[in-house]
Amino acid sequence: MDFTIDPDTQALVHKLQAFIAQYVLPYNAAWHQAVEQGHYPPPFIEDLKALAQEDGLWNLFLPELHSNEPGTCLTHSAYAPLAEIMGKLPWAAEVFNCQAPDSGNMALLHQFGSTHQKQQWLTPLLNGQIRSAFAMSEPDVASSDPTNLQTTARDDGDTLVLNGRKWFITGAAHPSCKVLLVMCRNEGSASILGNSEKHHQHSIVLVPIDTPGVEIVRNIPVVHHVAPDGHCEIVFRQVRVPRDHLLGAWGEGFKMGQLRLGPGRVHHCMRTLGQCELALSMAAERCLERQAFDHHLSDYASVQEWLALSRIEIDQARLLIMQVAWMLDQVQSDRALLMAKVAAIKVVAARLQVRVVDRAMQIFGAMGLSPDTPLAYFWTWGRALQIMDGPDEVHLRTVARYELSLAKARMGASSSYFTTLEQMKRPPHIR
């Protein structure tokens, strides 16, 4: 594995950094003010998006694009450092049309969408004209096990009928959100499939958000923070859509959802690293300018240890995430190993963000708890990520299961490394 950034990617890194510094950061205060006043998205976002597209900083996350599709084809390894840069400013990704959950939804539509679905939904998504949401988690079951999901899709001739309740659906409150990718249990799936295999009982259905029967109940705050684009609770009551709104094959929703996870987690984790890097930079500068008991905070050994640990842990996490990005780029990657690594980076990144930002908040003192810095928001998001997108325990279980499968395969091989007292009494024969 070679994580050296090639000259073309390095040029994009510098270009992205310069664009954000020149065009995006000057609007940061205006963005927050507009959102506070209920103007979301702020009117200048469209101008910034147009500039980004003109500059070739558009749809950077897709490794494959057709000649008629806008964007820049990048490998996962090449996109990763760009995602880290965008992550420092949470609203910046939308400027480059690289925001979640649309990036994952576009990838699914690109890979599994029909010609009609691509024309209706993918093309406007790639052009940044609309937004989308991925409706999976549910309040009434443990959604950490996707096979539990109870929202149903019933095949009724030329239409599909959906019933159920979803929640914490990111992006559903965005005014430009036009379509929901809904993970549903196939009603009567066992008889339709001819077997009861639990990983083939769900499908993904494309549901226009204005379809009769779709009700956005509320935008749920996350640790008192209300996201303007939403983490919504949505009810589906006898929602009817044409059967051609089925994405991919009937019963293949779980498989498609799994394929969406790998790249999406790399994107999330690299954005997390960007926020950790910013928190560390802010903490280090604060130490140099703040005094207590006749000494700068930077003189105290405990504070120096916090800074050092944050640097070490960020760099460790980056290497692990870049390894996953590299594996995603390899055609012949071991699927079981890849899934274990993808699970690992989700745990590492979320816990890293909580630790690094918590240290920075401690260094900032009371200001670190206030909205005067982004630290409180960063900490909230890091803590939420330990539950969202699968709780840590589920991902740790995935890693442990992989390790146990290796142990079963080599059962007994490790014993050759043990030395018993009886063996020590009988030295090996010397020829």
N, C-alpha and C positions, 0 to 999 in steps of 0.2 A: 504494500500500500504506500502510495506516494501522495501526501497531502499538500505538496507544493502547489501554490496557485499559479496557473499558467498565465502567460503574458496577456492573453485576451480577457481572461477573467479578472486579472489585476487591473486592467484598463477599465472594466465595468465597475469594479469596486471603487476606484478613484472617481469615476463619473457619477456614480450613485451618491457617494459622500459629498461631492461638490454640489450636486443637484439639491440634496436635502439641506445643505448649509445655505445655499443661495435662495431657494424658493420655498422650502417647506418649513424649516425652523422659524423664519420670520413671521409665519402665520400661526405659530403654536398658541400664543395668548389669544388670538382672535378665534381660533377653533374652540377653545374652552369657553370663551365668553359667549360665542354663538350657541353652543350646546346648552349652556346654563339658561339662556334666554329662550330655549325651545326651538332654535333654528337648526335643524339637523336634517341632512348634512348641510354644513355651511355653504353658501353660494360659491365661494372661491374654489371649492374642491374640484368642480368640473374644469376650471381653468388650469389647475395644477395637473389634472389627469391628461388634459390635451397636451400640455408641455412635456410631460413624461413620455407620452406616446411619440411625439415628434422627436424626442431625444433618444429613442430606441430603448427606453427603460420601461418595458411593457410586457406583461405576461411572461415574466422571467422564470417562472416555476415549472413550466411544462417541458419535459425533455423531447417531446415530439410535437411539431406543428405542421399542418399542411401549408402549401404555398399560398393559399388564399386566406390563411388565418393570421391575424396580427400578433406579433410578439417576437421574442428572441429565444431560440432553443438552447437550453442549458442542461447539462447533466445535474443530477442531485448534488454532486460534490461541488460543482461550480456555483450553483444557486445558494448553497448553505451560507457562505460568508456574506452574501447580499441580504439574506434573511436576517442575519445577526445585526447588520447595520440598520435595517428597517425597524427591528424590534425595539431600538432605543426610544422611538417615538411611536406609541401604540397605534395612533391613527394613520401613520405614514403608509402602511402597506396598501391601503385603498388607492392612494395616489398612483401606484404602479400596477394596479389591478392584481395584486398578489395576496389579497386578504383572505382569511378564513371566514366562513367555511366555503366560500366560492371557489377557492383554488382546488380543494378536493372534489367539489361538485363538478367543476369543469373537467377535471381529470376523468371522472366517471363517465360523464357524457361523451367525452372525446373517445374513450375506449369502448363503451357499450351502447351509446345512443344510436338510434335509427337515423336515417337521413332526415326524416321529418322532425324528430326531436332535436337534432343538431340545428336545423334551420330555425326552429321556434325558440329554443332556449340557449344552446351553446353559443351561437353566433352573437347574440346580444350580450351574453356574459363575457365573451372574449373581447368585445368592443367596449365593455364597461358601461353599457347602457342600462342594465338591470342588475339586481342582486338576487341571491337565493339562500336557502337554508336547508340543513340536513336534519330531519325530524326522526330521532331515534329514542332518546331516553324517555322513560315513563315513570309517573309517580307511584303507581300501584304495585310495581314489581321491582326486583333488584336488577336494574338495567346493566349492571356490571357483567351479568350473564345474558348476552343478547338473545339467547334462545328462549328467555322468559317473556319476551315482548308480546303484548296481548292485543295491540291495535290490529284489527283484522282487515283483510282485503278479500271480498267475495267476487268470484267470477260470475257475472250476470249477463251472458251473451256478449253484446258489443260493448258493455261497460264493466267497470270495476267499482264496487261499492265499499267504502272505507268507514270504519267506526272505531273510535278509541280516543285516548288522551295522551298527549306528549307534554314534556316540560323541559325547561332549560334549553330551549331551541335557539341557538345563537343566530342572530341576524334577522330573525323574523319580524322585528319591529322597524327595520330600515324601510323608509318610504319607497325605496326602489326594489324591495323584495317582491318578486313576481311569481316564484315557483318554489315549492317545497319538495324535497326528495324524502319521501316517507317510507320508513322501514315498517313493513306490515307482516303479520302472520297470515299465511294462506288459509282461509277458512276451508276446513275439510281437506287439509294438505295431505294427510296420510293416504286417503283414498285416491286423490288426484295423482300423487307421485308413485303410488304402488308400494311405498315403504314408509316407515315412520322415523327415518333418519332425521334427527332434530336440527341438523345444520342445513337441511334443504326444505325447511318449512316456512321460509320468509322470502319476501320479494320487496323490491324498491319501486314505488309508484310516484310518478311526477304529477303533482297536484298544484294547479294554479292557485295562488293564495286567495283569490277572490271567488273561488268555487263555492256555491251555496252549501252550507253545512260546515264550513271551516270557520271556527270562532277563535280569535286570539283573546284569551281570557285575561291575561295580565303579563306585564314585563317584570320578572322576578328579580329583586335586588340580590346581589351576591356580596355578603358581608356588608350590607348597607350601601354598596355601590350600585347605582342603576346605570347599566350600559345603554347608551342612546340607540344602538342598533338592536338591543334586546337579548335577553335570555328568557324566552317566552314560554308560557303554558298555552297549549293549543288543543282544542277539542274538535274531533271529527265526528259529525252526526249524519249518517246516511249520505256521505259525500260521494257523488257519482262523477267519474271521469271516463273518457273513452278508453277502451282496452289498449289502444296503441300508446297510452301513457305509461304502460309497464316498461321499466328500464331493464334491458337485458332479458334474461330468461326467467320464467316463472319458477320460483323456488331457489334462485341463485342470489338472493339479496345478501345473505350472510357472507358468501364468498366475495361479492363485490365490495361489501363494507370492509372486509379484511384487507383487500387490495388498496383501498383508500387510505388505510391507517399508516402504512410505512412512510411514504413521502410526507403526509400531513404531520406526522410526529417529528420528523426531521425539521420541518418548517417551524412548528411550535417551539421545539427545543432550541433552535438557533435564535429565534426571536427572544426567548428567555435569556439566552446568553448575552444578547445585546443589552437587555435590561440589567443583568448582573454586572456587566462591564461598566455601565453608566453609574450604577449604585456604588461600585468600588471607586470609580474616579471621583465621584462626589464626596465619598467618605475620606479619601486621601487628601483632597483639597481642604476639606473642613478641618482635618487634623492639623494641617499646617497653619491655619489662620486662627484657630480657636485656642484660648488659654484657660487653664483652671489651676488654681493653687500655684501660681507663678511659673507654670510650665505649659508649653504647647501640648495639646493632646497627643501629638506625634512622638513626644518624649516618653510616653508611658509604655512599658513593655506589653501590657495587656492589649493596648490598642494596636501596637505593632504586630502582635500575634494575630489579631483579627484580620488585619490587612493581608498578612502573609497567607493565612489559611484561605481567604477568599480568592487570592490570586492562584494558589495551587489548585483549589477545587474547580475554579472556572476552566483552567487549562486542561485538567483531567477530563472534565465533562466534554469539552470541545473535541478532544481526541476520540472519545467514545462515539459521539454523535457523527463526527466525520467518517469514522469507520463504517457506521450504518449507511451513511450517504454513499460511500464507495461501494458497499455491498449491493445497494439498490441499483447501482450503475452496471453491475456485473450480470451478464445474462445467465451464468451458471451458478449463482449463489445458492448455498444450501438453505432451503426454505425454512426448515425448523430452526436452524441457527439464526437466520435473519429475524424471525419472529421473536426469538428470545432476546436478541440485541435491541430490537425495536421496543420491546417491553422495558428493557433495562434503561434506555435513555429517557423514557417517560418518567420513571421513578427518579433517576438521577437529576434531571433538569428541574422538576418541581421542588424537590427537597433542597437542591442547590439554591434556587431563587429565594426560598424562605430563609435559609441560613445567611446568605450574603446580604440580602436586603435588611434582615433583622440586625446584623452587625452595623450596617450603615445607619439605620434608624437610631440605634443606641448612641452612636457617635454624634448624630445631629441633635439628640435630646428631644425636647418638646417639638421642635420644628419638624422632626421626622414623622411625627404623628399627624401633622397638619397637611392641608392641601397646598402649602407653599412649596413643597417639593413633590416629585412623583413617587417617592419612596413608599408611602402608605398604600397607594394604588398598586405598585409593584408587589408589595408583600401580600396584599389581598389576592391578587391574581395567582401568585405562586402557591398560596395556601389552597385556593380553589382548585388548582390543577392537580392537587393530591387526591381529589375526589372526581373531578370532571374527566371525561375521556377515559374512564376506567379508574377506579381507586388503586392506590399503590399496591394493596394486598393482592389484587388480581394479576398485576404485572409481575410482582415478585413470585407468584405461583407459577406463571409461565416460565420464568427463568429457572426456578427450582425443578420444574418438570423436565426441562431440557437437560439439566445436570443429572437428574435421576435416570433419564433414558441413556445417557452416556455411561453411567455407572453400571446399569444392567448389561449393556453391550460388552463392557470390559470386565465383568464380574470375576473377581479372583486375581486379576492381573496386578492389582496394587499390593498383594500379599508378598510379592518378591522383594518389596522395599522394607519389610519388617525383619528384624533380627531377634530370634528368641534366645533365651539363656542356654538352651540345649544346643542350638546351632553354634553358639560361641565356644562351647567345649570341644566341638569337632571342627577344627580348621579345614578349609577346602584343600583337596588333594593338589599338590604341586607336581605338574608333569616334568 
